[in-house]
Structures are given as C-alpha cells and as structure tokens.
Amino acid sequence: MLHHLNLGQINYLNCQPLYHQLQETLNDNSFTLKIGHPAQLNEGLKDGKIDISPSSSILPAASPKGDYFVLPDIAITSLTEVRSVILLSRRPISKLNNCGISLTAHSLTSIFLLKIILFRFQGLDPESITFTTEEFTPNQTREAALIIGDQALELYHKPPTGFKVYDLGRLWHQFTGLPFVYALWIGRKAVLPEKSLAVIELHQCLRKIITELPEKIADLATSTTLKRGQETPITPSQLLTYWRQAISYKLDQRALEGLDLFYQSANDLGLIDKVPKLDFFPSPDK
C-alpha cells in the first residue's frame, strides 16, 4: 500500500489525464492533493506543505542547497507547439523593443522561456522592454502579454481582436529543434527517509499510466469536457488534439537535451546563477 504523500496537482487541463488515472488507481488514503498553479506548487515544495509535485522545471536552478530530487522519465513537455503557453501581442514579436509586456504571476519557467526567446533568439534589447506582473485582460494597455494554462489554451483558439498569438513551444522548437520541458516531477529530499517507498510506487504508477494513456485519452477528453461543462475553454476535439499533439509526459533524451539548453540559455542571460545538476530518484535504471 502506498504511504501517505502530500501530492501537488497543477490545476490545468495539461495534467488532467494523469490525475484522473491516479485517482482511479491509488487508494484515497494514500495521498492528499494540494491543487494550485505552478507558482503555488513551487511555494508548497519550498515551505514543506507538499512532498512531491509536477512543478516548474526552473525550480532546481533556484535552489542552491540542492533540496530537491526529480523523478526520471516523466515531465510535462511540448514536442513542437504547446498551445497553453503563449504570448499575445499587438505587434510582431521582433518589433517589441521599447514596449511593455505583462507577465503572469503563475509561472516562472514560462517567464524565463519568454525572455530567452526575446533576447537570445529575437535579439531584442533587454533594457528597452518594460515588464509588469499582471494577469491578462483584453483591454490591457500593454503591447503584449504572457499567458499560460487553460486561459492560454482558450485564447490560442480564440485570440482577442488586435492580438496575434505566439506559441512559445513552437518558437523554442523553431530555434532549437528540441522539445521544451515546462514541468518536472519534483520532490523534497527531506521526505525520502520516511517516504522513499511511496515515491517509488508513485513513480511506477505514473509510468504505467503514461504507457496506457493513448488507448484511454479519447474517452478522457469527452468525459472531461462533459464534467466541466461551460468551464471547459475548448471543445472535446480541441482538447483531444491538445493532449495528443501538444503535450507529452515523457522525459526522454531529447527532452533532457532541451532542458539542458534551457538552463544554459537562462544562465547565459543571467536569469540563474548556475546550471543545476538534477538529482534523480529513483535512479533512471530502476
């Protein structure tokens, strides 16, 4: 039986297939879900309220003490486009010098990705762009806005008048040819003496879910949109295409190469102090 874990859950559609299966597979007494957006889950890990969670891939780089371990093989990535991490802009992305951009407070990884795209790939001047933290509304005065999650997914399909959609996963892939890793399954090393077996069992369960997901995902798309009703921002067919084409849950060699390039690029821009070395548990060969 799985020992009790405080398990973080990203409250976006990109994680729904995994958690639907987890809740069907695991005993309810095995875990307590802590639901929130990525930045909230980061804080939960930092303050000890969460044992393990899919969390921002940049988090290990922000922890100089090496407080975290990472589950191998599993992540939230995009192979090409992502659809749920976008920049809405009134101007072409290459013309955003001397402009203002609003940033969501819900994700640090996406902010770093945007800055890498703007300053490394587009060659824009960091000193000329003004960033503010505010969630997007169609009547905002900034020239562009970074949006993530279900709101981004809705706006990807129905952008407001006057705005162009830039898919950050697609832009990353166009410049690098690599997947982008948005979230890793990150846990606190402090829980391992007591809960290492629980973490291993969770890892095994997730691997099984991901292996079996292709045959179940069509039914999941239908049931998810029916259950959420008007709260679902896209149609069942759009959701199914999103899960099949935009989101991957595998942390394979190509994804690791993309992650390393992300860390290197963030370090080159001074966004992080050093490139982190990920501590995998259990080891990838188990």
Helices and strands as residue ranges (DSSP letters): E 5-10, G 13-15, H 16-25, G 28-30, E 31-36, H 38-46, E 52-56, G 59-62, E 68-78, E 85-89, G 93-95, E 100-103, H 108-116, I 117-121, G 126-128, E 130-133, E 144-148, H 149-157, E 164-167, H 168-176, E 180-188, G 189-191, H 192-212, G 213-215, H 217-228, G 229-231, H 236-241, I 242-246, E 248-251, H 253-268
